[in-house]
Amino acid sequence: MQGLRLALTWASSSPLQWQGEMALALLAVGIFFATNRWIWVMLGNVKGTSYVHSLQRWGLQVTLEDLPAIQQSLWRYWGPILFLSTLGAASCLLMFPLLLAARSLLETGTLAWLTFMTSELWLPQFYFATTLGLGMGYLTGVWWVKRRTRRSLTYADLEPRRLSNYRSHWFFWLQVLFIALYGGLFVQAAPLLDTLSQHFWLPGGLIIALMIGALVLGEGYASRIASAPRLLVAPDPQSSRHLDDMVRAQTIGLVQCQTLITITWLGMALMLFYDNAGGPVSSLYDLLLTFLVFLGIACWAGVGFLSGRLGGKQTGWPWTEGEAR
Amino acid sequence: MTAPLLLLNVQSPVPPYEQIRVQLRMLITSGHLAAGATLPSVRQLASDLAVAPNTVVRAYKELEREGWVIPAARKGVMVADRPPIMTPQERRRCLEEAVAEFLALTRHLEASLQEVTAELERQWSRAIGGGLN
């Protein structure tokens, strides 16, 4: 907790330097996460055997001979989506401070407005900019790929595709648990804190409502991805389906990560309210909230590490290879 | 067992609803779609195959009329508990239709009989090895 406070103090002391570094770091991280699978596909040429093994873990009956065709399919259908998503995120990320600077220059003749991007505010600003950019870029990419890949031969599953095929229900309940814990702490502490810091109910309640909103949005989006039409149409429909399942599960994993990040960041915002309220009650709640925040970060990192294999009926867990169909 | 797939060729002279109907019927007969199995929703099947929802509705209606599937409350469409038995004549007709459709496509590619046979054998052995239905 002390470390977090020191970090925030340091951040506030050199806002412009901090923002620049954070912008570059976030951009680099965003590009890395968005393109790592793309790079992985490209590197598959170099490390063909391990790449084939990875694909086989996803149920693809492939040999080294099939690899170039599979890589070409991934490159052709998934590449543009990744590229446009990354481009969208990077554009929005850069656009935000630029728009703020432009408006500040126009209205005040100085860059004073950039101080809005200090300390606590940079996180939501950058987060929403990248989320918006990723979403817009992704939708544009899907539209472009669908438009380009109208083929004479199409295929379909003969069983309903549901979110539970790609992700265990446990992840849903994990998020509900997080929100319930945050909500419980808030309801317990709000009457006490409200006397110290005026109008605590409104912003605190809003944060809890935003957490529920993020959960509903994340679940809805993940369900939509699970039921979305098959995108990859490789020459062999079976391989195409496995590739599609792999990409679909990994995208659902990313959405799961994003939802966990949102809930964790909103929890951090709640923590800042407790910090600002002060008083004897805040330390214990602060500690509990910090624990929850770190737990959230751990879960988010864990979900990212699983790379889409979140215990669904089809995709299984990473340590039970046989479950991947 | 790998879940079965439904293929649709929009360039085929056979109408899309008929392709869907014939393939579903064959999959039920062969046991790849067990009695009581839930079929995908009209929306999912239509979007996967890039056809209008009415095409899928028509195929499902035809199958329902023939007794192959039954509508299930809140579950969409299910394979009937006792689907009609396909007679040898019907089976032969289905096979003829499938081969005719396949040949119509290969004619577009101007493929020779040797090429078609070689590719068929390659994919057949691969499908058996990979559990393709």
Interface residues (C-beta under 8 A of the other chain):
Chain A: Q61 R150 S152 L153 T154 Y155 A156 D157 L158 E159 P160 R161 S227 A228 P229 R230 P237 Q238 R241 R325
Chain B: T2 A3 P4 L5 L6 L7 L8 N9 V10 Q11 L24 L27 L33 A37 T38 L39 P40 S41 R43 Q44 L45 S47 D48 L49 A50 G76 R126 A127 G129 G130 L132
